[in-house]
Amino acid sequence: MAVGVLALQGSFNEHIACLRKLGVDAVEVRKPEQLAGLSGLIIPGGESTTMAKLAEKNKLFPALREFGRSGKPIWGTCAGLIFLADRASGVKAGGQELLGGLDCSVHRNFFGSQLNSFEVELPVPALASQEGGSTTCRAVFIRAPAIFDVGPSVDVLAEYPLAPGQAVEEGGSKKKVIVAVKQNNMLATAFHPELTSDLRWHSFFLKMVSNGEKGARVPGAEGIVATPADLPQSLSQVGDMPVFKEASYFSLEQQ
């Protein structure tokens, strides 16, 4: 089983390290032909406008859309969530091209500037039910987007309650926003699991990939039970994430 990581910009190195810790063949994707033979794809966090421009320059959008239409699982984190959304607000002047396919409305940089980045213990019962461990996960929000609404076929996996004054722009009256969803073959998180040592989100996604390889319709989060043979029996056996000093992600000024 080979899983690709869109490697145009952003935290692709961290995702690749997580996949390799789980014994999965991780492939950097920069050209359309590199999608051939992959069983799943991760679109990492980074600067979403820059990623879109590079994807357009490399003529990736048609191939990425076809990959999604084929039913192969795609997981978008942070900027990757923006990429997958059908509708986006708060984008730069002139807009940006979206991959689409995920029936949701997302606000780019909902939580504010880089200085407003934060970490929190986020309740995710569906993740704990499938992968075991704590009922919360450590969620790292870096200039993060948020989902305002979803279509009827989208499963909401996690929501974040807003503190007074935390919401911005048109979300100012909201008491909570959606930060993790799943729709058929698409998974999206507004935060960065790849920046923690908790590999359960990657394991969760790999089960979607495993089910897709077997030709089965990807079920809702509560129905994923298959375990890829190459995963360790306990994710607690996996060590902490390495620190990628060469990564430029944290110096970004825009999401």
Protein Blocks (a to p, Z undefined) as FASTA:
>chain_A
ZZdddffbcjklmmmmmmmmnopacdddfbfklmgopabdcddeddfklmmmmmmmnomm
mmmmmmmmnopacddehjlmmmmpmbdghiaehiaadebhiacdddehklopfklgccdd
dddfklmmmngpjfbdcdddehiacdfbdcfkbccfbdcdddehkagcjllmpcbdcfbd
cehjaccdfbdfklpcbfklmmmmmmmmmmmmnopacddfklpmbdcfkbcfblklpccd
dddfkbcklmpcbZZ
